[in-house]
Amino acid sequence: MFKTKTKEKEERDMEKHKEVYEAVKEEIFRQAIEKVLGEVLLMGEHPGIKRLFEETINQIMKTEREIFLKDSPGNKANGFYPRQLSEGSFCLDLSVPRDRQGNFRPYILPQPYQRVGASYTDVLYSLIINGYSPSQLQRTLSELGLPYTQDEIKKIVEELRERLEDFKTRQLPSEVFALFIDGYHTDIKQSKKIRKGCVYTVLGIDLLGQKDIYGFYEFFGSESKDGWLRVLNDLLDRGLQKVVLVVSDDFPGLSEAIEALYPQTEHQLCFVHLKRKIGRNMGKGASGEFLKVLHQIKQFST
């Protein structure tokens, strides 16, 4: 049966509309990726670890205020005020609790304008790594030399464990736009021994652009596909079924693990490792010109 001219025109129009739709969809997707990568550049180095440090200190300060108010009749909590703390290579954005009478000051927080040293950083790492060991957490807090009683330390430990466990166990959204996977190598104290390890954080950016920690993981030894499968399977078990984009360093085995469990996901290397990969896979002249353009894009984004 022959098609009428009207029918043929309708089919051509439908095909044209489909092409326009696909082009628009691809452009929106490209712009969304550019926006996320621009945000990642603005977050600076190790944004996941930075967020974990902030959450750890904020939680300890909140518990300190609870303890303080129990011994301060007639006094009440009075919100929070922002403060930045320079800690090692990080600038932490903290929410410091207040009381109505203005007498509360958290012990965990260094004096204003004081830049903390490596020992403070080491304690924060130990608190995060030993989140499931109450005795280890108590020893770590005691090492800070802060004037907590044993009962106060116990309460701080209990509430900090609950907060850290929430990052590791809570249900995740079924679909997210991006995961930023970050790692930081450090010496980790366990049972009076120092071990070389790495804390990996997964910072999620949902479909509304909200950022949150989706998990953190400790690796001892070198990274591998099996280790990353453990991480990604944990995210799957907690409900994360679809990821548009993963941004990370060039961790051994991660690309293979993403391909195995999230085959539709784009994997984008961070800026430093992207440059290295370009240098390895392009000729010297071509890679030099390309990197100039890439630097211009980075400077424009920041």
PyMOL commands that set and color helices and strands:
alter all, ss='L'
color gray80, all
select helices_A, chain A and resi 5-43+47-70+118-129+134-143+150-169+225-237+254-261+271-281+284-301
alter helices_A, ss='H'
color red, helices_A
select strands_A, chain A and resi 77-87+90-99+175-190+193-205+211-219+242-248+266-269
alter strands_A, ss='S'
color yellow, strands_A
deselect
rebuild
show_as cartoon
